[in-house]
């Protein structure tokens, strides 16, 4: 097994056929088929079901492709390290579907501009899946909210600590947020994420009984609903970054005002710790007044 075979395998997986992969790697389709056959013989698995056209990847083949991707990434990172290129190679990142997600592409663009040899790769998923993938080495780091299920082998460092706001449409009289929450139409954030639970818990603690007119599973859509006068709601500060959001009135949610945290989870012995620390600093800077400096290791 060599890296040329693995690159060919990933080319087939990306382009769907042996012929297209052959064009990409500069081989004939016959040579591509020979490489795959040699790899199957060495690993003693069937990577492709050739009874279909085009050949279909088998379950064992999926595992081999994951292995190939990991081996090639580690090889690339090792070469970069031996050359002395500390900020180079592929950085595998994950993120939850959060209103803070809009910060990550901006941070990745900044990182790529400063370190052109760095190749960030982003995958969006559920926090539990991302945490498991970081622990298993399939991701270098992930952006997740403060989470109770982070094992001791991982480190979570917040880069954002932001307040939650009761948001009110333009023109609606507003002074007491508790009265508003009890009397005005309310757009509820309904999602299986920590933020939704944080909001509902504080509403319960305050003794508020809302008059729900909608249940929406994305914060951006909730902000749009409030902007258009559908009702009031509770959202994090980072969701209110567009120019048109200046017309939305904001009142502190909770007494004292409730905050939530977003951070980076990584392995405690992370091989890309230096790069992750740089990413943390960029994200914290993008968060402005609510950015959190990365704590030093004890």
FIPA-146241 format. One record per residue (C-alpha): residue number from 1; residue in one letter; y, x, z. Coordinates in Angstrom, 1 decimal. Example, Ala and Ser with C-alpha at 12.3 -4.5 7.8 and 13.67 -1.06 7.14 Angstrom:
BEGIN
[1 a [-4.5 12.3 7.8]],
[2 s [-1.1 13.7 7.1]],
This chain:
BEGIN
[1 x [0.0 0.0 0.0]],
[2 x [3.4 1.4 -1.0]],
[3 x [6.9 0.1 -1.0]],
[4 x [6.8 -0.4 -4.8]],
[5 x [4.0 -3.0 -4.4]],
[6 x [6.0 -4.7 -1.7]],
[7 x [9.2 -4.9 -3.7]],
[8 x [7.2 -6.4 -6.6]],
[9 x [5.7 -8.9 -4.3]],
[10 x [9.1 -10.0 -3.0]],
[11 x [10.4 -10.2 -6.6]],
[12 x [7.6 -12.6 -7.5]],
[13 x [8.4 -14.7 -4.4]],
[14 x [12.1 -14.8 -5.3]],
[15 x [11.8 -15.5 -9.0]],
[16 x [8.7 -17.7 -9.1]],
[17 x [6.6 -16.0 -11.9]],
[18 x [5.0 -12.6 -12.6]],
[19 x [6.9 -12.3 -15.9]],
[20 x [10.4 -12.8 -14.3]],
[21 x [9.5 -10.4 -11.5]],
[22 x [8.3 -7.8 -14.1]],
[23 x [11.8 -7.9 -15.7]],
[24 x [13.4 -7.4 -12.4]],
[25 x [11.3 -4.4 -11.3]],
[26 x [11.1 -2.8 -14.8]],
[27 x [7.3 -3.2 -15.3]],
[28 x [5.1 -5.2 -17.7]],
[29 x [3.6 -8.5 -16.5]],
[30 x [0.2 -6.8 -16.7]],
[31 x [1.4 -3.9 -14.4]],
[32 x [2.8 -6.5 -11.9]],
[33 x [-0.6 -8.3 -11.9]],
[34 x [-2.4 -5.0 -11.3]],
[35 x [-0.1 -4.2 -8.3]],
[36 x [-0.7 -7.6 -6.7]],
[37 x [-4.4 -7.3 -7.3]],
[38 x [-4.5 -3.8 -5.7]],
[39 x [-2.6 -5.1 -2.7]],
[40 x [-4.9 -8.0 -2.3]],
[41 x [-7.9 -5.7 -2.5]],
[42 x [-6.4 -3.4 0.2]],
[43 x [-5.5 -6.1 2.6]],
[44 x [-8.6 -8.2 1.8]],
[45 x [-6.6 -11.4 1.3]],
[46 x [-5.7 -13.7 -1.6]],
[47 x [-1.9 -13.7 -1.9]],
[48 x [-1.6 -16.0 -4.9]],
[49 x [-3.7 -19.0 -6.0]],
[50 x [-4.1 -18.2 -9.7]],
[51 x [-5.7 -21.6 -10.5]],
[52 x [-2.2 -23.0 -10.8]],
[53 x [0.6 -22.2 -13.2]],
[54 x [2.6 -20.5 -12.1]],
[55 x [0.4 -18.9 -9.4]],
[56 x [1.1 -20.4 -5.9]],
[57 x [1.5 -18.4 -2.8]],
[58 x [-1.4 -19.0 -0.3]],
[59 x [-0.8 -19.3 3.5]],
[60 x [-2.2 -15.8 3.8]],
[61 x [0.3 -14.7 1.1]],
[62 x [3.2 -16.1 3.1]],
[63 x [2.2 -13.9 6.0]],
[64 x [2.0 -10.9 3.7]],
[65 x [5.4 -11.6 2.3]],
[66 x [6.9 -11.8 5.7]],
[67 x [5.2 -8.5 6.5]],
[68 x [6.5 -6.9 3.3]],
[69 x [10.1 -8.0 4.0]],
[70 x [10.0 -6.6 7.5]],
[71 x [8.5 -3.2 6.3]],
[72 x [11.1 -2.8 3.5]],
[73 x [13.9 -3.6 5.9]],
[74 x [12.7 -1.1 8.4]],
[75 x [12.2 1.5 5.7]],
[76 x [15.8 1.0 4.5]],
[77 x [17.2 1.2 8.1]],
[78 x [15.2 4.4 8.8]],
[79 x [16.6 6.0 5.6]],
[80 x [20.1 5.0 6.7]],
[81 x [19.6 6.4 10.1]],
[82 x [18.2 9.7 8.8]],
[83 x [21.2 10.1 6.5]],
[84 x [23.4 9.6 9.5]],
[85 x [24.7 6.2 8.3]],
[86 x [24.9 4.5 11.6]],
[87 x [26.5 1.3 10.2]],
[88 x [24.2 0.6 7.3]],
[89 x [21.1 -1.2 6.3]],
[90 x [20.2 -4.9 6.6]],
[91 x [21.4 -7.0 9.6]],
[92 x [19.3 -10.1 10.0]],
[93 x [21.4 -12.8 11.7]],
[94 x [20.7 -16.3 12.8]],
[95 x [23.0 -19.1 13.9]],
[96 x [22.8 -22.6 15.2]],
[97 x [24.6 -25.5 13.4]],
[98 x [27.6 -25.2 15.6]],
[99 x [31.3 -25.9 15.1]],
[100 x [31.6 -22.2 15.8]],
[101 x [29.5 -21.4 12.7]],
[102 x [32.7 -21.2 10.6]],
[103 x [33.5 -18.0 12.6]],
[104 x [30.4 -16.2 11.5]],
[105 x [31.0 -16.0 7.7]],
[106 x [34.5 -14.7 8.4]],
[107 x [33.1 -12.1 10.7]],
[108 x [30.4 -11.1 8.2]],
[109 x [33.0 -10.6 5.5]],
[110 x [35.1 -8.4 7.8]],
[111 x [32.0 -6.4 8.7]],
[112 x [31.0 -6.0 5.1]],
[113 x [34.6 -4.9 4.2]],
[114 x [34.6 -2.2 7.0]],
[115 x [31.0 -1.1 6.4]],
[116 x [30.1 -1.5 2.8]],
[117 x [26.6 -0.1 3.3]],
[118 x [25.8 -2.9 5.8]],
[119 x [24.0 -5.9 4.3]],
[120 x [24.2 -8.9 6.6]],
[121 x [21.8 -11.8 6.0]],
[122 x [22.3 -15.2 7.7]],
[123 x [19.8 -18.0 8.5]],
[124 x [20.8 -21.2 10.2]],
[125 x [18.2 -23.0 12.5]],
[126 x [17.7 -24.5 15.9]],
[127 x [18.5 -22.4 19.0]],
[128 x [14.9 -22.4 20.2]],
[129 x [13.6 -21.1 16.8]],
[130 x [16.3 -18.5 16.7]],
[131 x [15.6 -17.2 20.2]],
[132 x [11.9 -17.0 19.4]],
[133 x [12.7 -15.1 16.1]],
[134 x [14.9 -12.6 17.9]],
[135 x [12.2 -12.0 20.5]],
[136 x [9.6 -11.5 17.8]],
[137 x [11.8 -9.1 15.9]],
[138 x [12.2 -11.4 12.8]],
[139 x [16.0 -11.5 13.5]],
[140 x [18.2 -8.7 14.9]],
[141 x [20.5 -11.2 16.7]],
[142 x [21.5 -14.8 16.7]],
[143 x [24.5 -16.9 17.6]],
[144 x [23.5 -19.5 20.2]],
[145 x [25.2 -21.5 23.0]],
[146 x [24.6 -20.7 26.6]],
[147 x [20.9 -21.4 27.0]],
[148 x [18.5 -21.8 29.9]],
[149 x [15.5 -20.8 27.8]],
[150 x [16.4 -17.1 27.1]],
[151 x [13.6 -14.8 28.3]],
[152 x [14.1 -11.6 30.3]],
[153 x [13.4 -9.5 27.2]],
[154 x [16.6 -10.8 25.6]],
[155 x [20.2 -10.3 26.3]],
[156 x [22.8 -13.0 25.7]],
[157 x [26.5 -12.0 25.6]],
[158 x [29.3 -14.6 25.2]],
[159 x [32.0 -13.9 22.6]],
[160 x [33.7 -17.3 23.0]],
[161 x [34.6 -19.3 26.1]],
[162 x [36.6 -22.3 24.9]],
[163 x [37.9 -25.6 26.5]],
[164 x [36.8 -29.1 25.5]],
[165 x [39.5 -31.6 24.5]],
[166 x [39.7 -35.4 24.4]],
[167 x [41.2 -35.9 20.9]],
[168 x [43.3 -38.9 20.1]],
[169 x [44.5 -40.2 16.7]],
[170 x [48.2 -39.8 15.7]],
[171 x [50.3 -42.7 16.9]],
[172 x [48.0 -43.8 19.8]],
[173 x [49.7 -43.8 23.2]],
[174 x [47.9 -41.3 25.4]],
[175 x [48.6 -40.0 28.9]],
[176 x [45.5 -40.4 31.1]],
[177 x [42.3 -39.1 29.4]],
[178 x [40.1 -41.0 31.8]],
[179 x [41.8 -44.3 31.0]],
[180 x [41.5 -43.6 27.3]],
[181 x [37.8 -42.8 27.6]],
[182 x [37.2 -46.1 29.4]],
[183 x [39.3 -48.3 27.2]],
[184 x [39.6 -46.9 23.6]],
[185 x [36.9 -46.9 20.9]],
[186 x [34.8 -43.8 21.3]],
[187 x [33.0 -41.6 18.8]],
[188 x [30.0 -40.1 20.5]],
[189 x [28.5 -36.7 19.6]],
[190 x [24.8 -37.5 19.3]],
[191 x [22.7 -34.4 18.8]],
[192 x [19.9 -32.5 20.5]],
[193 x [22.2 -29.5 21.3]],
[194 x [23.6 -28.2 24.6]],
[195 x [27.2 -29.3 23.7]],
[196 x [26.2 -33.0 23.4]],
[197 x [24.5 -32.8 26.8]],
[198 x [27.5 -31.0 28.3]],
[199 x [29.9 -33.8 27.1]],
[200 x [27.6 -36.6 28.2]],
[201 x [27.0 -35.0 31.7]],
[202 x [30.7 -34.7 32.3]],
[203 x [31.4 -38.3 31.2]],
[204 x [28.7 -39.5 33.6]],
[205 x [30.2 -37.4 36.4]],
[206 x [33.7 -38.8 35.8]],
[207 x [32.2 -42.4 36.0]],
[208 x [33.3 -43.2 32.4]],
[209 x [31.8 -46.1 30.5]],
[210 x [32.7 -45.5 26.9]],
[211 x [33.1 -48.2 24.2]],
[212 x [31.1 -46.5 21.5]],
[213 x [32.0 -47.4 17.9]],
[214 x [30.0 -44.6 16.2]],
[215 x [27.4 -41.9 16.9]],
[216 x [27.8 -38.9 14.7]],
[217 x [25.7 -35.7 14.7]],
[218 x [28.3 -33.2 13.4]],
[219 x [31.6 -32.2 15.2]],
[220 x [33.4 -31.8 11.9]],
[221 x [32.7 -35.4 10.9]],
[222 x [33.8 -36.6 14.4]],
[223 x [37.2 -34.8 14.0]],
[224 x [37.6 -36.5 10.6]],
[225 x [36.8 -39.9 12.2]],
[226 x [39.5 -39.4 14.8]],
[227 x [42.0 -38.2 12.3]],
[228 x [41.5 -41.4 10.3]],
[229 x [41.9 -43.6 13.4]],
[230 x [38.3 -44.7 14.0]],
[231 x [38.5 -43.8 17.7]],
[232 x [38.8 -41.0 20.2]],
[233 x [36.2 -38.3 21.1]],
[234 x [35.6 -35.0 22.8]],
[235 x [35.3 -31.8 20.9]],
[236 x [35.5 -28.0 21.5]],
[237 x [38.6 -26.1 20.7]],
[238 x [37.1 -24.2 17.7]],
[239 x [36.6 -27.5 15.9]],
[240 x [40.4 -28.0 15.6]],
[241 x [41.4 -25.1 13.3]],
[242 x [42.6 -26.9 10.2]],
[243 x [46.3 -27.5 9.5]],
[244 x [45.8 -31.3 9.5]],
[245 x [44.4 -31.1 13.1]],
[246 x [47.9 -30.4 14.4]],
[247 x [48.5 -34.1 14.1]],
[248 x [45.7 -34.9 16.6]],
[249 x [46.7 -35.2 20.2]],
[250 x [44.7 -33.1 22.7]],
[251 x [44.1 -33.9 26.4]],
[252 x [42.1 -31.8 28.8]],
[253 x [38.5 -33.1 29.2]],
[254 x [37.2 -33.0 32.7]],
[255 x [38.6 -32.0 36.1]],
[256 x [38.7 -29.1 36.1]],
[257 x [38.7 -28.8 32.3]],
[258 x [35.2 -28.3 30.9]],
[259 x [34.5 -25.2 28.9]],
[260 x [31.5 -24.1 26.8]],
[261 x [30.3 -20.7 25.7]],
[262 x [28.9 -19.3 22.5]],
[263 x [27.3 -15.9 22.4]],
[264 x [25.0 -13.4 20.7]],
[265 x [21.4 -13.1 21.8]],
[266 x [19.6 -9.8 21.0]],
[267 x [16.6 -7.9 22.4]],
[268 x [17.4 -5.8 25.5]],
[269 x [16.2 -2.7 23.6]],
[270 x [17.8 -3.8 20.3]],
[271 x [17.5 -1.1 17.5]],
[272 x [20.8 -2.4 16.0]],
[273 x [22.7 -2.5 19.3]],
[274 x [25.7 -0.6 17.9]],
[275 x [26.1 -2.9 14.9]],
[276 x [25.6 -6.0 17.1]],
[277 x [28.3 -4.7 19.5]],
[278 x [30.7 -4.3 16.5]],
[279 x [29.9 -7.8 15.4]],
[280 x [30.6 -9.1 18.9]],
[281 x [34.0 -7.4 18.9]],
[282 x [34.9 -9.0 15.5]],
[283 x [33.8 -12.4 16.6]],
[284 x [35.7 -12.2 19.9]],
[285 x [38.8 -11.1 18.0]],
[286 x [38.5 -14.1 15.7]],
[287 x [38.4 -16.4 18.7]],
[288 x [41.9 -15.3 19.8]],
[289 x [42.8 -16.3 23.3]],
[290 x [39.3 -17.6 24.0]],
[291 x [37.5 -14.5 22.9]],
[292 x [35.3 -12.8 25.5]],
[293 x [34.9 -9.0 25.7]],
[294 x [31.3 -7.8 25.5]],
[295 x [30.1 -6.7 29.0]],
[296 x [28.9 -3.1 29.2]],
[297 x [25.2 -2.5 29.9]],
[298 x [24.4 -1.9 33.5]],
